[in-house]
Amino acid sequence: MKVTLEIPDQVARALPDDLAGEPRRLLLELACGLYAARKLTHAQAAELAGLDRLDFQQELGLREIPIHYTSEDLAHDIAG
């Protein structure tokens, strides 16, 4: 699915210079926020950000966002 977001001019002007006009950076910020809010899994958020899981995990670390990993996640990983 392709989604187009329209950002109001006033909001766009308020974005920091490193985000203004940088759709990939905005996607990364969105992915980190949705992951932190537990709306996306690690894999889903990494895909949204256009990063592999390790690079996305490093971005989370830079933002001091904890990794969500439950006992159910462990059981799923072990089961393969």
MOPAC internal coordinates of N, CA, C and O (Angstrom, degrees):
PM7 1SCF
backbone

  N    0.0000 0     0.00 0     0.00 0    0    0    0
  C    1.4386 1     0.00 0     0.00 0    1    0    0
  C    1.5256 1   108.09 1     0.00 0    2    1    0
  O    1.2310 1   121.24 1   -40.37 1    3    2    1
  N    1.2937 1   115.24 1   139.63 1    3    2    1
  C    1.4545 1   120.60 1   176.50 1    5    3    2
  C    1.5227 1   107.61 1  -111.34 1    6    5    3
  O    1.2310 1   120.86 1   -49.07 1    7    6    5
  N    1.3298 1   115.96 1   130.93 1    7    6    5
  C    1.4554 1   122.36 1   179.27 1    9    7    6
  C    1.5217 1   108.07 1  -122.43 1   10    9    7
  O    1.2310 1   120.76 1   -46.35 1   11   10    9
  N    1.3010 1   116.15 1   133.65 1   11   10    9
  C    1.4563 1   121.43 1   176.41 1   13   11   10
  C    1.5215 1   107.94 1  -109.17 1   14   13   11
  O    1.2310 1   120.83 1   -53.69 1   15   14   13
  N    1.3211 1   116.01 1   126.31 1   15   14   13
  C    1.4586 1   120.92 1   178.39 1   17   15   14
  C    1.5146 1   109.53 1  -103.51 1   18   17   15
  O    1.2310 1   121.22 1   -44.53 1   19   18   17
  N    1.2993 1   115.27 1   135.47 1   19   18   17
  C    1.4575 1   120.44 1   175.80 1   21   19   18
  C    1.5235 1   107.47 1  -107.52 1   22   21   19
  O    1.2310 1   121.14 1   -60.52 1   23   22   21
  N    1.3193 1   115.42 1   119.48 1   23   22   21
  C    1.4576 1   121.03 1  -178.95 1   25   23   22
  C    1.5257 1   107.95 1  -100.70 1   26   25   23
  O    1.2310 1   120.14 1   -56.78 1   27   26   25
  N    1.3248 1   117.33 1   123.22 1   27   26   25
  C    1.4636 1   119.23 1   179.13 1   29   27   26
  C    1.5314 1   110.77 1   -56.31 1   30   29   27
  O    1.2310 1   120.80 1   -35.16 1   31   30   29
  N    1.3159 1   116.08 1   144.84 1   31   30   29
  C    1.4734 1   121.42 1  -177.16 1   33   31   30
  C    1.5243 1   111.98 1   -54.01 1   34   33   31
  O    1.2310 1   120.40 1   137.08 1   35   34   33
  N    1.3175 1   116.84 1   -42.92 1   35   34   33
  C    1.4683 1   120.19 1  -178.59 1   37   35   34
  C    1.5289 1   111.02 1   -61.28 1   38   37   35
  O    1.2310 1   120.26 1   140.72 1   39   38   37
  N    1.3212 1   117.10 1   -39.28 1   39   38   37
  C    1.4644 1   121.06 1   178.48 1   41   39   38
  C    1.5265 1   109.63 1   -71.31 1   42   41   39
  O    1.2310 1   120.47 1   136.24 1   43   42   41
  N    1.3209 1   116.70 1   -43.76 1   43   42   41
  C    1.4662 1   120.35 1   179.64 1   45   43   42
  C    1.5242 1   111.44 1   -58.68 1   46   45   43
  O    1.2310 1   120.59 1   140.31 1   47   46   45
  N    1.3237 1   116.47 1   -39.69 1   47   46   45
  C    1.4693 1   119.78 1   178.72 1   49   47   46
  C    1.5282 1   111.68 1   -67.56 1   50   49   47
  O    1.2310 1   120.22 1   155.21 1   51   50   49
  N    1.3214 1   117.19 1   -24.79 1   51   50   49
  C    1.4668 1   120.99 1  -179.18 1   53   51   50
  C    1.5272 1   112.38 1   -83.14 1   54   53   51
  O    1.2310 1   119.91 1   168.10 1   55   54   53
  N    1.3448 1   117.79 1   -11.90 1   55   54   53
  C    1.4614 1   120.24 1  -179.87 1   57   55   54
  C    1.5218 1   110.67 1   -66.80 1   58   57   55
  O    1.2310 1   120.36 1   -35.81 1   59   58   57
  N    1.3296 1   116.92 1   144.19 1   59   58   57
  C    1.4723 1   119.41 1   174.76 1   61   59   58
  C    1.5288 1   110.14 1   -60.03 1   62   61   59
  O    1.2310 1   120.82 1   -27.40 1   63   62   61
  N    1.3085 1   116.05 1   152.60 1   63   62   61
  C    1.4685 1   121.16 1  -177.11 1   65   63   62
  C    1.5195 1   113.07 1   -54.84 1   66   65   63
  O    1.2310 1   120.03 1   145.21 1   67   66   65
  N    1.3412 1   117.55 1   -34.79 1   67   66   65
  C    1.4634 1   119.08 1  -178.05 1   69   67   66
  C    1.5268 1   112.61 1   -73.25 1   70   69   67
  O    1.2310 1   119.52 1   170.66 1   71   70   69
  N    1.3288 1   118.52 1    -9.34 1   71   70   69
  C    1.4613 1   121.80 1   177.67 1   73   71   70
  C    1.5173 1   112.55 1  -107.42 1   74   73   71
  O    1.2310 1   120.01 1   150.11 1   75   74   73
  N    1.3001 1   117.58 1   -29.89 1   75   74   73
  C    1.4609 1   121.34 1  -176.60 1   77   75   74
  C    1.5261 1   109.91 1   -60.22 1   78   77   75
  O    1.2310 1   120.92 1   -55.14 1   79   78   77
  N    1.3052 1   115.85 1   124.86 1   79   78   77
  C    1.4635 1   120.73 1   178.12 1   81   79   78
  C    1.5101 1   114.16 1    71.78 1   82   81   79
  O    1.2310 1   120.01 1  -164.07 1   83   82   81
  N    1.3124 1   117.59 1    15.93 1   83   82   81
  C    1.4642 1   121.85 1  -179.20 1   85   83   82
  C    1.5311 1   109.60 1  -120.51 1   86   85   83
  O    1.2310 1   119.74 1   -96.58 1   87   86   85
  N    1.3282 1   118.11 1    83.42 1   87   86   85
  C    1.4667 1   120.29 1  -176.25 1   89   87   86
  C    1.5288 1   113.97 1   -57.60 1   90   89   87
  O    1.2310 1   119.97 1   143.44 1   91   90   89
  N    1.3266 1   117.66 1   -36.56 1   91   90   89
  C    1.4751 1   119.38 1  -179.83 1   93   91   90
  C    1.5230 1   111.10 1   -65.56 1   94   93   91
  O    1.2310 1   120.49 1   140.94 1   95   94   93
  N    1.3321 1   116.67 1   -39.06 1   95   94   93
  C    1.4749 1   120.14 1   177.52 1   97   95   94
  C    1.5211 1   110.27 1   -66.39 1   98   97   95
  O    1.2310 1   120.46 1   140.67 1   99   98   97
  N    1.3273 1   116.73 1   -39.33 1   99   98   97
  C    1.4639 1   119.80 1   177.73 1  101   99   98
  C    1.5234 1   110.76 1   -64.15 1  102  101   99
  O    1.2310 1   120.29 1   140.27 1  103  102  101
  N    1.3290 1   117.05 1   -39.73 1  103  102  101
  C    1.4646 1   120.25 1   176.98 1  105  103  102
  C    1.5268 1   111.10 1   -63.27 1  106  105  103
  O    1.2310 1   120.46 1   140.84 1  107  106  105
  N    1.3267 1   116.73 1   -39.16 1  107  106  105
  C    1.4576 1   120.28 1   177.90 1  109  107  106
  C    1.5258 1   110.32 1   -62.77 1  110  109  107
  O    1.2310 1   120.43 1   134.51 1  111  110  109
  N    1.3170 1   116.79 1   -45.49 1  111  110  109
  C    1.4681 1   120.20 1   178.97 1  113  111  110
  C    1.5285 1   110.90 1   -62.53 1  114  113  111
  O    1.2310 1   120.49 1   138.14 1  115  114  113
  N    1.3189 1   116.67 1   -41.86 1  115  114  113
  C    1.4640 1   121.24 1   178.05 1  117  115  114
  C    1.5275 1   110.28 1   -63.38 1  118  117  115
  O    1.2310 1   120.36 1   135.04 1  119  118  117
  N    1.3195 1   116.92 1   -44.96 1  119  118  117
  C    1.4563 1   121.34 1  -179.98 1  121  119  118
  C    1.5317 1   111.21 1   -61.59 1  122  121  119
  O    1.2310 1   120.26 1   136.15 1  123  122  121
  N    1.3215 1   117.10 1   -43.85 1  123  122  121
  C    1.4654 1   120.56 1   179.31 1  125  123  122
  C    1.5271 1   110.72 1   -63.93 1  126  125  123
  O    1.2310 1   120.51 1   137.49 1  127  126  125
  N    1.3196 1   116.62 1   -42.51 1  127  126  125
  C    1.4611 1   120.21 1   179.53 1  129  127  126
  C    1.5191 1   112.37 1   -64.44 1  130  129  127
  O    1.2310 1   120.59 1   136.62 1  131  130  129
  N    1.3312 1   116.47 1   -43.38 1  131  130  129
  C    1.4645 1   119.57 1   179.37 1  133  131  130
  C    1.5211 1   111.48 1   -68.01 1  134  133  131
  O    1.2310 1   120.49 1   144.73 1  135  134  133
  N    1.3339 1   116.67 1   -35.27 1  135  134  133
  C    1.4645 1   119.57 1   175.93 1  137  135  134
  C    1.5229 1   110.20 1   -66.37 1  138  137  135
  O    1.2310 1   120.12 1   133.33 1  139  138  137
  N    1.3169 1   117.38 1   -46.67 1  139  138  137
  C    1.4720 1   121.66 1  -179.46 1  141  139  138
  C    1.5250 1   110.92 1   -60.41 1  142  141  139
  O    1.2310 1   120.36 1   146.16 1  143  142  141
  N    1.3233 1   116.91 1   -33.84 1  143  142  141
  C    1.4709 1   121.45 1   179.28 1  145  143  142
  C    1.5273 1   111.97 1   -84.19 1  146  145  143
  O    1.2310 1   120.76 1  -177.55 1  147  146  145
  N    1.3422 1   116.15 1     2.45 1  147  146  145
  C    1.4699 1   122.95 1   179.63 1  149  147  146
  C    1.5234 1   112.73 1    62.47 1  150  149  147
  O    1.2310 1   121.16 1  -146.85 1  151  150  149
  N    1.3176 1   115.39 1    33.15 1  151  150  149
  C    1.4672 1   121.35 1   176.89 1  153  151  150
  C    1.5248 1   111.47 1   -93.84 1  154  153  151
  O    1.2310 1   120.31 1   157.83 1  155  154  153
  N    1.3393 1   117.01 1   -22.17 1  155  154  153
  C    1.4552 1   123.05 1   176.42 1  157  155  154
  C    1.5141 1   109.59 1  -129.72 1  158  157  155
  O    1.2310 1   120.88 1   -30.75 1  159  158  157
  N    1.3263 1   115.93 1   149.25 1  159  158  157
  C    1.4617 1   119.99 1   173.32 1  161  159  158
  C    1.5257 1   108.76 1   -74.85 1  162  161  159
  O    1.2310 1   121.38 1    -9.63 1  163  162  161
  N    1.3092 1   114.96 1   170.37 1  163  162  161
  C    1.4657 1   120.84 1   177.72 1  165  163  162
  C    1.5254 1   109.64 1   -57.76 1  166  165  163
  O    1.2310 1   120.31 1   132.44 1  167  166  165
  N    1.3203 1   117.02 1   -47.56 1  167  166  165
  C    1.4637 1   120.86 1  -178.06 1  169  167  166
  C    1.5279 1   111.12 1   -64.83 1  170  169  167
  O    1.2310 1   119.86 1   137.80 1  171  170  169
  N    1.3162 1   117.87 1   -42.20 1  171  170  169
  C    1.4627 1   121.39 1   179.65 1  173  171  170
  C    1.5255 1   111.23 1   -64.25 1  174  173  171
  O    1.2310 1   120.61 1   135.66 1  175  174  173
  N    1.3158 1   116.44 1   -44.34 1  175  174  173
  C    1.4575 1   120.56 1  -179.39 1  177  175  174
  C    1.5310 1   110.85 1   -66.24 1  178  177  175
  O    1.2310 1   120.32 1   139.67 1  179  178  177
  N    1.3230 1   116.99 1   -40.33 1  179  178  177
  C    1.4684 1   120.12 1   177.28 1  181  179  178
  C    1.5202 1   110.36 1   -61.20 1  182  181  179
  O    1.2310 1   120.55 1   137.84 1  183  182  181
  N    1.3255 1   116.56 1   -42.16 1  183  182  181
  C    1.4684 1   120.25 1   178.95 1  185  183  182
  C    1.5263 1   110.80 1   -63.74 1  186  185  183
  O    1.2310 1   120.24 1   135.63 1  187  186  185
  N    1.3210 1   117.14 1   -44.37 1  187  186  185
  C    1.4687 1   120.75 1   177.90 1  189  187  186
  C    1.5182 1   110.95 1   -58.84 1  190  189  187
  O    1.2310 1   120.78 1   139.80 1  191  190  189
  N    1.3202 1   116.11 1   -40.20 1  191  190  189
  C    1.4663 1   121.00 1  -179.15 1  193  191  190
  C    1.5275 1   112.54 1   -75.24 1  194  193  191
  O    1.2310 1   120.38 1   166.71 1  195  194  193
  N    1.3346 1   116.87 1   -13.29 1  195  194  193
  C    1.4641 1   120.05 1  -178.47 1  197  195  194
  C    1.5133 1   112.75 1    75.86 1  198  197  195
  O    1.2310 1   120.85 1  -151.94 1  199  198  197
  N    1.3474 1   115.97 1    28.06 1  199  198  197
  C    1.4595 1   121.46 1  -178.70 1  201  199  198
  C    1.5206 1   109.94 1  -121.07 1  202  201  199
  O    1.2310 1   120.72 1   -22.72 1  203  202  201
  N    1.3384 1   116.23 1   157.28 1  203  202  201
  C    1.4598 1   117.47 1   169.80 1  205  203  202
  C    1.5268 1   107.47 1   -75.53 1  206  205  203
  O    1.2310 1   120.71 1   -11.99 1  207  206  205
  N    1.3247 1   116.25 1   168.01 1  207  206  205
  C    1.4638 1   120.11 1  -171.80 1  209  207  206
  C    1.5275 1   112.42 1   -63.90 1  210  209  207
  O    1.2310 1   120.08 1   143.50 1  211  210  209
  N    1.3246 1   117.46 1   -36.50 1  211  210  209
  C    1.4627 1   120.17 1   179.94 1  213  211  210
  C    1.5292 1   110.88 1   -66.75 1  214  213  211
  O    1.2310 1   120.28 1   134.31 1  215  214  213
  N    1.3285 1   117.06 1   -45.69 1  215  214  213
  C    1.4670 1   119.96 1   178.80 1  217  215  214
  C    1.5261 1   110.96 1   -63.54 1  218  217  215
  O    1.2310 1   120.36 1   141.48 1  219  218  217
  N    1.3418 1   116.91 1   -38.52 1  219  218  217
  C    1.4585 1   119.49 1   177.80 1  221  219  218
  C    1.5298 1   110.25 1   -65.20 1  222  221  219
  O    1.2310 1   120.51 1   139.59 1  223  222  221
  N    1.3178 1   116.64 1   -40.41 1  223  222  221
  C    1.4658 1   120.27 1   178.28 1  225  223  222
  C    1.5287 1   110.46 1   -61.45 1  226  225  223
  O    1.2310 1   119.90 1   141.34 1  227  226  225
  N    1.3243 1   117.79 1   -38.66 1  227  226  225
  C    1.4618 1   121.07 1   176.96 1  229  227  226
  C    1.5296 1   110.56 1   -63.69 1  230  229  227
  O    1.2310 1   120.41 1   139.55 1  231  230  229
  N    1.3289 1   116.83 1   -40.45 1  231  230  229
  C    1.4705 1   120.21 1   177.18 1  233  231  230
  C    1.5249 1   110.60 1   -62.58 1  234  233  231
  O    1.2310 1   120.29 1   139.39 1  235  234  233
  N    1.3269 1   117.06 1   -40.61 1  235  234  233
  C    1.4606 1   120.11 1   177.15 1  237  235  234
  C    1.5267 1   110.10 1   -61.16 1  238  237  235
  O    1.2310 1   120.58 1   137.94 1  239  238  237
  N    1.3250 1   116.49 1   -42.06 1  239  238  237
  C    1.4577 1   120.60 1   178.97 1  241  239  238
  C    1.5158 1   112.23 1   -61.79 1  242  241  239
  O    1.2310 1   120.37 1   138.64 1  243  242  241
  N    1.3250 1   116.90 1   -41.36 1  243  242  241
  C    1.4650 1   120.61 1   178.29 1  245  243  242
  C    1.5258 1   111.54 1   -61.23 1  246  245  243
  O    1.2310 1   121.04 1   149.06 1  247  246  245
  N    1.3346 1   115.61 1   -30.94 1  247  246  245
  C    1.4670 1   120.95 1  -179.58 1  249  247  246
  C    1.5263 1   112.24 1   -93.63 1  250  249  247
  O    1.2310 1   120.95 1  -178.19 1  251  250  249
  N    1.3322 1   115.80 1     1.81 1  251  250  249
  C    1.4678 1   122.75 1  -178.42 1  253  251  250
  C    1.5274 1   112.12 1    56.97 1  254  253  251
  O    1.2310 1   121.25 1  -140.19 1  255  254  253
  N    1.3409 1   115.22 1    39.81 1  255  254  253
  C    1.4596 1   122.15 1   175.70 1  257  255  254
  C    1.5244 1   106.69 1   -96.71 1  258  257  255
  O    1.2310 1   120.12 1   -60.31 1  259  258  257
  N    1.3352 1   117.38 1   119.69 1  259  258  257
  C    1.4650 1   119.42 1  -177.24 1  261  259  258
  C    1.5258 1   112.13 1   -68.51 1  262  261  259
  O    1.2310 1   121.62 1   -30.60 1  263  262  261
  N    1.3349 1   114.51 1   149.40 1  263  262  261
  C    1.4573 1   121.23 1   176.19 1  265  263  262
  C    1.5224 1   108.12 1   -76.89 1  266  265  263
  O    1.2310 1   120.58 1   -48.50 1  267  266  265
  N    1.3276 1   116.50 1   131.50 1  267  266  265
  C    1.4607 1   121.64 1   177.54 1  269  267  266
  C    1.5237 1   107.52 1   -92.59 1  270  269  267
  O    1.2310 1   120.55 1   -68.93 1  271  270  269
  N    1.2913 1   116.56 1   111.07 1  271  270  269
  C    1.4576 1   120.70 1  -179.27 1  273  271  270
  C    1.5143 1   107.40 1  -142.60 1  274  273  271
  O    1.2310 1   121.40 1   -70.99 1  275  274  273
  N    1.3262 1   114.92 1   109.01 1  275  274  273
  C    1.4564 1   120.63 1  -175.33 1  277  275  274
  C    1.5241 1   110.94 1   -97.27 1  278  277  275
  O    1.2310 1   121.13 1    -9.72 1  279  278  277
  N    1.3157 1   115.45 1   170.28 1  279  278  277
  C    1.4712 1   119.88 1   175.50 1  281  279  278
  C    1.5269 1   110.44 1   -62.26 1  282  281  279
  O    1.2310 1   120.52 1   148.99 1  283  282  281
  N    1.3395 1   116.61 1   -31.01 1  283  282  281
  C    1.4650 1   120.00 1   176.71 1  285  283  282
  C    1.5330 1   110.62 1   -66.94 1  286  285  283
  O    1.2310 1   120.51 1   141.62 1  287  286  285
  N    1.3381 1   116.62 1   -38.38 1  287  286  285
  C    1.4489 1   120.37 1   175.98 1  289  287  286
  C    1.5327 1   110.97 1   -61.96 1  290  289  287
  O    1.2310 1   121.01 1   137.79 1  291  290  289
  N    1.3274 1   115.68 1   -42.21 1  291  290  289
  C    1.4651 1   120.74 1   178.50 1  293  291  290
  C    1.5241 1   110.55 1   -61.53 1  294  293  291
  O    1.2310 1   120.74 1   132.20 1  295  294  293
  N    1.3309 1   116.19 1   -47.80 1  295  294  293
  C    1.4645 1   119.96 1   179.64 1  297  295  294
  C    1.5209 1   111.23 1   -60.01 1  298  297  295
  O    1.2310 1   120.31 1   139.54 1  299  298  297
  N    1.3179 1   117.02 1   -40.46 1  299  298  297
  C    1.4627 1   121.30 1   178.32 1  301  299  298
  C    1.5180 1   110.49 1   -64.02 1  302  301  299
  O    1.2310 1   120.15 1   136.24 1  303  302  301
  N    1.3411 1   117.31 1   -43.76 1  303  302  301
  C    1.4564 1   120.92 1   179.62 1  305  303  302
  C    1.5209 1   112.25 1   -64.60 1  306  305  303
  O    1.2310 1   120.51 1   140.26 1  307  306  305
  N    1.3174 1   116.64 1   -39.74 1  307  306  305
  C    1.4582 1   121.02 1  -179.83 1  309  307  306
  C    1.5423 1   110.36 1   -66.92 1  310  309  307
  O    1.2310 1   121.08 1   140.36 1  311  310  309
  N    1.3379 1   115.53 1   -39.64 1  311  310  309
  C    1.4529 1   120.37 1  -178.66 1  313  311  310
  C    1.5322 1   111.15 1   -67.35 1  314  313  311
  O    1.2310 1   121.09 1   158.49 1  315  314  313
  N    1.3210 1   115.51 1   -21.51 1  315  314  313
  C    1.4494 1   120.57 1   175.72 1  317  315  314
  C    1.4709 1   113.11 1    84.93 1  318  317  315
  O    1.2310 1   120.10 1   180.00 1  319  318  317

